[in-house]
Every structure is written in C-alpha cells, then in structure tokens.
Amino acid sequence: MADIGEPKVRAPEKVKKGELALIKTLIKHPMESGLRKDAATGETVPAHYIESVTAEYGGAMVVKASWTGAVSKNPFFSFYVKADKPGPVTVTWKDNKGQEWKEKVELKVE
C-alpha cells in the first residue's frame, strides 16, 4: 500500500496582529473514489479518501471541510486565519477507514 499520512502544516514566520495569515497544508493520501478499476486485475479499487478536515486556532475551530473521493491524491489545502494572538494552529484529517492524522504549527503574532 502507498505511504499514507505524513501531514505538513506551514504558517508565515511572523504575522502582525490583525492581519490574515495564510496556512498551507499537505497530506499524503491515495484518495481513491471507489470507482477506479485496477489495470492489472480488473477489480474495483475500494474507496479510501479523507472525509473531513478541521482546523483550530488557539483552541477555537476556524475551518471545517467535508471531502469526498473526488478530491485528488495527496491533497493540498490552504486557508486564512485572522492573527489576533500567538498560538497553535492544529489541523486534523480523518478518512473513511477511521484513520486520523494531526499536525500543528505555532502562529507567531507581533
């Protein structure tokens, strides 16, 4: 099976208070829709995709996304948070097989 997981979350080095900070995320995942057939066997490849992505900043939820098998392999996802205080940005990915990954980055606010 392909490598899964290895999430990455990136934030700017420093952000001024009140500005928007761009948070970038990437995770390794096959994102199989359940519709593709294996070329070698002709059998349908089972669905295996990330169902939800959530992000918290300073303990409060700032993003909640629901995904399907239509999202591409190794999905990149970015979003903005309003930088009002220093603190962690934690991103959680959950897939349809019950696997979960978390990664966090500290947002430094001047």
N, C-alpha and C positions, 0 to 999 in steps of 0.2 A: 504494500500500500504506500501511496505517496506520503511524503512528510506533511504533517498537519500541525498547526499551532504556530509557534514562533511569532507571536504578535509584536508589533512595533508601534509605539506612540511617540510622536515628536511635537514639541512646542517651541516657540521662539525662546531665545536665550533670556531676554528680559522684555517686559511689556510695561508701558506706562499705565498707571491707574486710570480706568475708564475707557481704555482702548479695547478694540476687538483683537483677540489672539486667535490665530489660525492653528488648529490642532489637526495633525495628519496621522492617519492610522493605516496599517497594512497587516494582513494576516495570511499565512499560507493555508489554503483550504481548497479541496478539489471542486467544490460547488457543483455537484452532479444533480441534474434535474430529475433523473429517473426516467428520462425519455430516450437517452442515447443508447445505442447498441454497441457492444464490444465487437470490434472489427474481426478479431481472431475467432471468437466463439459464436457470435451472432446473438448472444444473450443480452438482455437489457441490464444495463448497469444500474444498481439500486440508487435511489435518491439519497443524497448526503450533502446537505447545504446548511449554511448558517441561517437560523430563523430570526434571531434578534441581536441587535447591537444597542447597548446603553452606555451612556457616559455621565459621570458625576463630576462636579467641580466643587470642591470644598464641602463634600457630603450631600450636595443637592443635585438631583437629576437635571441634566441640561439637554440631553438628547435621548430619544427612544425611537429606534427604527426597526421595522419588521421587513425581513427579506424573504425571497423565495429562491428556488433553483434557477431562476432567470438571471441572477447576478453572476458575473464572470468569475473564473478561477482566480484565486489569490486576490481577493477584493481590497481595493484602496478606498478609504472613506475619510472625508475631511469635514470639519465643522468649525464654527467660531464660538468663542465664549467671551463675554464681557469681563475683562480683568478688573475685579474690584478688590481682590485681596490675594496674597500669596497662598498657595495650597495645591493639593494634588488634583490632577485630572485622571480619573480612573475609567478605563474603557473595558467593557465586558462583552464577549461574543459567546453565543450559545447556538449549538447546531441541533438538527432534528434527531440526532442519535444520543442526545443528552450530554455531550461533551461541552465543557465551558473553559474559556481562557480569559485571564485578566491581565492587564498591563497598566501601569500608571507612570505619569511624568509630573514633576513638580513645576508649577507655573510660578515664575518669579516676577513679582509686580513691584515697580518702583514708585 
